[in-house]
Amino acid sequence: MDGIDIAYRLKRLGLSQSAIARDLGVSASVVGNVIHGRISSFEVACHVAKLLGMRPSELWPQRYTFRPRGRSPRRQGEITGEAAMPTD
C-alpha cells in the first residue's frame, strides 16, 4: 500500500491528517511525510496504522519489518564459550 492509498483510506474514515497531527501534537506535514514514506516516526506510524486497523509493518514493510542482522563477533564468542579478544 502506498501513501496515496493510506491517505485515501484515512479520508474515507473521516480522518484528516490535521486532526491526526493535533491528536499527536505534531504538525500536519509530519503526518503527511510519514504517510508518504518521506520521513520515519514510529509513534505517528503506529497511530496511523492503529486507525486503519493494521500494523506499521503492513503499511510500510520496507521500513518497519524486523530483519535480524546476525550476531556480532563479540556476541558469537559468548555463545560458543570463547572469550572475545580485545583489540587495542
C-alpha positions in Angstrom: 0.0 0.0 0.0 1.4 3.4 -0.9 1.0 6.8 0.7 -1.9 7.7 -1.6 -3.8 4.6 -0.6 -3.2 5.3 3.1 -4.3 8.9 2.8 -7.4 7.8 0.8 -8.4 5.2 3.5 -8.0 7.8 6.3 -10.2 10.2 4.4 -12.8 7.5 3.8 -12.9 7.1 7.6 -13.4 10.8 8.0 -9.9 11.4 9.4 -7.8 14.3 8.3 -4.0 14.5 8.6 -4.5 17.8 10.5 -6.8 16.0 13.1 -4.3 13.2 13.5 -1.5 15.8 13.9 -3.5 17.6 16.6 -4.0 14.3 18.5 -0.3 13.5 18.4 1.0 17.0 19.0 2.9 17.2 15.7 2.5 19.2 12.5 0.3 18.0 9.7 3.3 18.0 7.4 5.0 15.4 9.7 1.9 13.2 9.4 1.8 13.6 5.7 5.5 12.9 5.3 5.2 9.7 7.4 2.2 8.5 5.4 4.1 9.0 2.1 7.3 7.4 3.4 9.5 10.6 3.2 10.4 10.5 7.0 10.0 8.0 9.7 8.3 8.4 13.1 7.4 5.2 14.8 4.8 7.0 17.0 3.0 8.5 14.0 3.2 5.3 12.0 1.8 3.3 14.9 -1.1 5.7 15.4 -2.0 5.8 11.6 -1.8 2.0 11.4 -4.0 1.6 14.5 -6.6 4.0 13.0 -6.6 1.7 9.9 -6.7 -1.5 11.9 -3.3 -2.6 10.7 0.3 -2.8 11.9 3.0 -0.4 10.7 4.8 -3.4 9.1 1.8 -3.9 6.9 1.6 -0.3 5.7 5.4 0.3 5.4 7.0 -3.1 5.1 10.3 -1.7 3.8 10.7 0.5 7.0 9.1 -1.5 9.9 9.7 -5.1 9.1 12.2 -6.8 11.5 15.3 -8.0 9.8 17.8 -9.7 12.1 21.4 -8.5 11.5 23.1 -11.6 12.9 25.4 -11.8 15.8 28.4 -9.6 16.3 31.8 -11.3 16.6 31.8 -10.5 20.4 28.4 -12.0 21.0 29.2 -15.0 18.8 32.1 -15.8 21.1 29.9 -15.7 24.2 27.6 -18.3 22.6 30.4 -20.7 21.7 32.1 -20.2 25.0 35.2 -18.5 23.5 36.4 -15.3 25.1 36.4 -12.3 22.8 39.9 -10.9 22.3 40.0 -7.1 23.0 41.5 -5.1 20.2 43.7 -2.1 21.1 
